[in-house]
Amino acid sequence: MNYNTVYVGMDVHKESFTLCSCKYEDEKASHYQRTPASYKNVLRYLAFLRTIYGEDTRFVCGYEAGCLGYSLYHQLENFNVECVILAPTTMLEQRSKRRIKTDKRDAEIIARSLAQHNYSPVHIPTETDNQTKEFIRMRDDHKAELKKIKQQILSFCLRQGYQYDGSGNWTAKHVKWLRSLKPAGLYKEILDEYLLTYTILTDKLNRLDQRIEELAFKEEYKESVSKLTCFLGIKTHTALSVIVEVGDFQRFVSARKFAGYLGLVPGQHSSGDDRNGLGITKAGNTHVRRLLVESAQSYTRGKIGYKSRVLRSRQAGNSPQVINYADRANERLRRRYYKMVLKDGKKYNIAKTAIARELACFIWGMMTDNIY
């Protein structure tokens, strides 16, 4: 243990930072300081600490993952300051277990977690991965807006007494029917504005999806995307999103560790001989977890072992070993889902989440070349 190391806990917010420091042997943190939110103030604080601990002291700064993303990390690293982003759910003391919460206490918990190494660091993506990740998340924000405007249009039509008799909403026929409606007075203008927003968002989403296809063909992503799209329910958008969100799959020593990172493993509350299973932990990367649960939907229908023409097209060009691995995964997951629901009587959502967890394990195997 390096006793000449000082750990700086930073409770960071949009407007202010609360800073404190401690060494490994200290029982409590000290030198608390509240400052406007700026990396320059952190550098000034470190300069102040050097007058106390000495110029040869090693400083390790840390803050919880949150609103600042990776910006403060990169700003400090540019000045050769060691910095760590802590995953909140892995820290020794979690905020949910405390009755009193203040910025000062939060900063101390971060400093003590750093000193005692009771945390897991957040993976820092490459600049290319981070840019691609932000682009995909921006696209997903627009997708959410499109979903919202669709709901608003249907609700408005229902309030005006219009109900579509066709087989499904948002088909070409349904949109044509919406445009043909002629409600009285200002209602027509309202519907037109809604439909204009729908058209704009639909066109933009198509354009963004095309851009994602182009990004997926970049040299650093092309092979990995091609491998992941061999699985049922994983197309280019999901494959690229998983790749840039996770980054280095080799940092997970096992498939279960990867599933745990996504929060897809079940929790447990045990005491003595009393063992109680809980739902999934929901720790870690929410975005990837949601994508895989959506992908698991593809395993809830269709014939076991059947490969559609679209899936065969996505698999074309990959090695026989990769295709065989994906086929075994697809068959196993579909078979397991049917067994859980039809034979074991599991609820639909529980079975789907279990399939998402196992799909995550197969993805880890594919990305780490554990396919044999």
C-alpha positions in Angstrom: 0.0 0.0 0.0 1.3 3.4 -0.9 1.0 5.6 2.2 2.1 8.7 0.3 -1.1 8.7 -1.7 -3.9 11.1 -1.0 -7.4 10.3 -2.2 -9.6 13.2 -3.2 -13.4 12.6 -3.2 -15.4 14.9 -5.4 -19.2 15.1 -5.2 -19.9 16.8 -8.5 -23.0 18.7 -9.7 -23.8 21.0 -12.5 -23.2 24.1 -10.5 -20.8 23.1 -7.7 -18.2 20.6 -6.6 -17.6 19.5 -3.0 -14.1 18.2 -2.4 -12.3 16.5 0.4 -9.2 14.4 1.0 -8.1 11.4 3.0 -5.2 8.9 3.2 -5.6 5.2 3.6 -4.9 5.2 7.4 -7.2 8.2 8.1 -10.5 7.5 9.9 -12.1 10.6 8.5 -11.7 12.8 5.5 -10.4 16.4 5.9 -9.9 19.7 4.1 -13.4 20.0 2.9 -14.1 22.6 0.2 -17.1 23.7 -1.8 -16.3 25.3 -5.1 -18.0 26.4 -8.4 -18.1 23.5 -10.9 -14.8 23.8 -12.8 -11.8 21.5 -13.3 -9.6 24.5 -12.7 -10.9 24.7 -9.1 -10.0 21.0 -8.7 -6.4 21.8 -9.8 -6.3 24.7 -7.4 -7.4 22.4 -4.6 -4.7 19.9 -5.5 -2.1 22.7 -5.4 -3.3 23.6 -1.9 -3.0 20.0 -0.8 0.6 19.8 -2.1 1.5 22.6 0.4 0.2 20.3 3.2 1.3 16.8 2.0 4.3 17.7 0.0 5.2 18.0 -3.7 6.0 14.3 -4.1 2.5 13.2 -3.0 0.5 11.1 -5.4 -3.1 12.3 -5.7 -6.0 10.1 -6.9 -9.3 11.9 -7.6 -12.6 10.3 -8.0 -16.3 11.0 -8.6 -19.5 9.1 -9.2 -20.8 8.4 -12.7 -23.5 11.0 -13.3 -24.4 14.1 -15.2 -20.8 15.2 -16.1 -20.1 12.0 -18.0 -16.4 11.7 -18.9 -15.7 15.4 -19.3 -14.2 16.1 -15.9 -12.1 12.9 -16.2 -10.6 13.9 -19.5 -10.0 17.5 -18.3 -8.0 16.3 -15.3 -6.2 13.6 -17.2 -5.0 16.3 -19.6 -3.2 17.8 -16.6 -1.7 14.4 -15.6 -4.1 14.1 -12.7 -5.1 10.5 -11.9 -8.9 10.3 -11.9 -11.4 7.5 -11.5 -15.1 7.4 -12.2 -16.8 5.2 -9.6 -19.8 3.0 -10.4 -22.3 4.1 -7.7 -23.8 0.6 -7.1 -20.4 -0.9 -6.4 -19.3 1.5 -3.7 -18.8 0.4 -0.1 -21.5 2.6 1.3 -24.5 3.3 -0.9 -26.7 6.4 -0.5 -29.8 4.3 -0.2 -28.6 2.9 3.1 -28.1 6.3 4.8 -30.6 8.5 6.5 -28.6 11.7 6.2 -27.4 12.8 2.7 -25.3 15.9 2.2 -22.7 16.8 -0.5 -20.0 16.7 2.2 -20.9 13.2 3.3 -21.0 12.0 -0.3 -17.6 13.4 -1.0 -16.2 11.6 2.1 -17.7 8.3 1.0 -16.1 8.7 -2.4 -12.7 9.5 -0.8 -12.9 6.5 1.6 -14.0 4.2 -1.2 -11.0 5.3 -3.2 -8.7 4.8 -0.3 -10.0 1.3 0.6 -10.5 0.2 -3.0 -14.1 -0.7 -2.3 -15.6 0.2 -5.7 -15.5 -0.8 -9.4 -14.3 1.8 -11.9 -16.4 2.9 -14.9 -14.9 1.8 -18.2 -13.6 4.9 -20.1 -14.5 4.5 -23.8 -12.3 5.6 -26.7 -13.2 9.0 -28.2 -14.6 7.2 -31.3 -16.7 4.8 -29.3 -18.0 7.7 -27.2 -19.0 9.8 -30.2 -20.7 6.8 -31.8 -22.5 6.0 -28.5 -23.8 9.5 -28.2 -25.0 9.5 -31.8 -26.9 6.3 -31.3 -28.5 7.6 -28.0 -29.5 10.8 -29.8 -31.2 8.6 -32.4 -33.0 6.7 -29.7 -34.2 10.0 -28.2 -35.8 10.8 -31.5 -37.3 7.3 -31.6 -38.9 8.0 -28.2 -40.3 11.3 -29.4 -41.8 9.5 -32.4 -43.4 7.0 -30.1 -44.8 9.8 -28.0 -46.3 11.7 -31.0 -47.9 8.5 -32.3 -49.7 8.1 -29.0 -50.8 11.7 -29.0 -52.2 11.4 -32.5 -54.2 8.2 -31.6 -55.5 9.8 -28.4 -56.6 12.9 -30.2 -58.4 10.9 -32.9 -60.2 8.9 -30.2 -61.3 12.0 -28.4 -62.8 13.2 -31.7 -64.6 9.9 -32.2 -62.4 8.5 -35.0 -61.4 4.8 -34.8 -59.5 2.9 -37.4 -61.1 -0.3 -38.6 -58.0 -1.7 -40.3 -55.7 -4.5 -39.1 -52.9 -2.4 -37.6 -51.8 1.1 -36.7 -49.1 3.0 -38.5 -49.2 1.0 -41.7 -49.3 2.9 -45.0 -53.1 2.4 -45.1 -53.5 3.7 -41.5 -51.4 6.8 -42.2 -53.4 7.4 -45.4 -56.6 7.1 -43.3 -55.3 9.7 -40.8 -54.6 12.2 -43.6 -58.0 11.7 -45.0 -59.8 12.7 -41.8 -61.6 16.1 -41.8 -62.5 17.1 -38.3 -64.4 20.4 -37.9 -62.8 23.8 -37.4 -59.5 24.1 -35.5 -59.4 20.3 -34.9 -58.3 19.8 -38.5 -55.3 22.2 -38.0 -54.4 20.3 -34.8 -54.4 17.0 -36.6 -52.3 18.5 -39.5 -49.7 19.8 -37.0 -49.5 16.4 -35.3 -49.1 14.6 -38.6 -46.5 17.1 -39.8 -44.4 16.4 -36.6 -44.9 12.6 -37.3 -43.6 13.0 -40.8 -40.6 15.1 -39.8 -39.6 12.6 -37.1 -40.1 9.6 -39.3 -38.0 11.1 -42.1 -35.3 12.1 -39.6 -35.3 8.6 -38.0 -34.8 7.0 -41.4 -31.9 9.3 -42.1 -30.3 8.6 -38.7 -30.7 4.8 -39.2 -28.9 5.1 -42.6 -26.1 7.0 -40.9 -25.8 4.3 -38.2 -25.5 1.7 -41.0 -22.6 3.7 -42.4 -20.9 3.9 -39.0 -21.3 0.2 -38.6 -19.2 -0.3 -41.7 -16.2 1.5 -40.3 -13.1 -0.7 -40.0 -13.1 -0.8 -36.2 -16.7 -2.0 -36.0 -17.5 -3.9 -39.2 -16.4 -7.4 -38.1 -17.9 -7.2 -34.6 -21.2 -5.9 -36.0 -21.3 -8.7 -38.6 -20.8 -11.3 -35.9 -23.5 -10.0 -33.5 -26.1 -9.7 -36.3 -25.9 -13.5 -36.6 -28.1 -13.7 -33.5 -31.9 -13.5 -33.7 -33.2 -10.0 -32.8 -29.9 -8.2 -33.2 -29.7 -6.0 -36.2 -27.2 -3.3 -37.0 -28.5 -0.7 -34.5 -28.5 -3.0 -31.6 -25.2 -4.6 -32.5 -23.3 -1.3 -32.8 -24.9 0.0 -29.7 -23.8 -3.0 -27.6 -20.3 -2.7 -29.0 -19.7 1.0 -28.2 -21.6 0.9 -24.9 -19.5 -2.0 -23.6 -16.2 -1.3 -25.3 -13.7 -3.9 -24.2 -15.4 -7.3 -23.7 -12.2 -8.8 -22.5 -12.5 -6.9 -19.2 -15.2 -9.4 -18.1 -13.6 -12.7 -17.0 -16.8 -14.7 -17.6 -20.1 -14.5 -19.3 -21.8 -14.3 -15.9 -19.7 -11.2 -15.0 -20.9 -9.6 -18.2 -24.5 -10.4 -17.5 -24.0 -9.0 -14.0 -22.6 -5.8 -15.5 -25.8 -5.4 -17.4 -27.9 -6.0 -14.3 -29.5 -9.2 -15.8 -28.5 -11.6 -13.0 -31.0 -12.3 -10.2 -30.4 -10.8 -6.8 -30.5 -12.7 -3.5 -31.4 -11.9 0.1 -30.1 -14.7 2.4 -29.6 -15.1 6.1 -28.5 -18.4 7.6 -30.6 -21.2 6.1 -33.2 -18.7 4.8 -32.5 -18.0 1.1 -34.7 -15.7 -0.9 -34.3 -15.1 -4.6 -35.0 -11.6 -5.9 -35.6 -10.1 -9.3 -32.7 -9.0 -11.5 -30.4 -6.5 -9.9 -30.8 -3.8 -12.6 -27.3 -2.6 -11.8 -25.0 -1.4 -14.6 -25.7 -0.4 -18.1 -29.5 0.3 -18.4 -29.3 1.1 -22.1 -27.8 -2.3 -23.2 -30.1 -4.2 -20.8 -33.1 -2.6 -22.4 -31.8 -3.4 -25.9 -31.2 -7.1 -25.0 -34.6 -7.5 -23.4 -36.1 -6.1 -26.7 -34.0 -8.5 -28.7 -35.2 -11.4 -26.6 -38.7 -10.7 -27.9 -37.6 -12.4 -31.2 -37.2 -15.7 -29.4 -40.8 -15.7 -28.2 -42.2 -16.7 -31.5 -41.3 -18.9 -34.5 -40.3 -22.5 -35.1 -37.3 -23.9 -33.2 -34.3 -24.2 -35.6 -36.0 -22.1 -38.4 -33.8 -19.5 -40.1 -35.5 -16.7 -42.0 -34.2 -15.4 -45.3 -33.3 -12.1 -43.5 -31.3 -13.9 -40.8 -29.5 -16.0 -43.5 -28.6 -12.7 -45.3 -27.2 -11.2 -42.1 -25.1 -14.3 -41.4 -23.6 -14.4 -44.9 -19.9 -13.7 -45.1 -19.1 -14.9 -41.5 -17.0 -17.9 -40.8 -18.8 -21.3 -40.4 -17.7 -21.4 -36.7 -19.4 -18.0 -36.0 -22.6 -19.0 -37.8 -22.7 -22.4 -36.1 -22.2 -20.7 -32.7 -25.0 -18.3 -33.4 -27.3 -21.0 -34.7 -26.8 -23.1 -31.6 -27.5 -20.0 -29.4 -30.7 -19.2 -31.4 -32.0 -22.7 -31.2 -31.2 -23.1 -27.5 -32.8 -19.7 -26.5 -36.0 -20.3 -28.5 -36.3 -23.8 -27.1 -35.7 -22.6 -23.6 -38.3 -19.9 -23.8 -41.0 -22.3 -25.0 -40.0 -24.7 -22.2 -40.2 -22.0 -19.5 -43.6 -20.7 -20.7 -45.4 -23.7 -22.0 -44.0 -26.5 -19.7 -42.8 -24.7 -16.5 -45.6 -22.1 -16.5 -43.2 -19.1 -16.1 -44.6 -15.7 -16.6 -43.9 -14.1 -20.0 -41.8 -11.3 -18.8 -39.8 -13.5 -16.4 -39.0 -15.9 -19.3 -38.1 -13.1 -21.6 -35.7 -11.6 -19.1 -34.1 -15.0 -18.6 -33.6 -15.3 -22.3 -32.0 -11.8 -22.4 -29.6 -12.8 -19.7 -28.5 -15.9 -21.6 -28.3 -13.9 -24.8 -25.9 -11.6 -23.1 -23.8 -14.6 -22.2 -23.7 -15.8 -25.8 -22.8 -12.2 -26.9 -19.8 -12.3 -24.5 -18.7 -15.6 -26.0 -18.9 -14.2 -29.5 -17.0 -11.1 -28.7 -14.3 -12.9 -26.7 -13.9 -15.7 -29.3 -15.2 -18.3 -26.8 -17.3 -20.0 -29.5 -15.9 -23.5 -29.6 
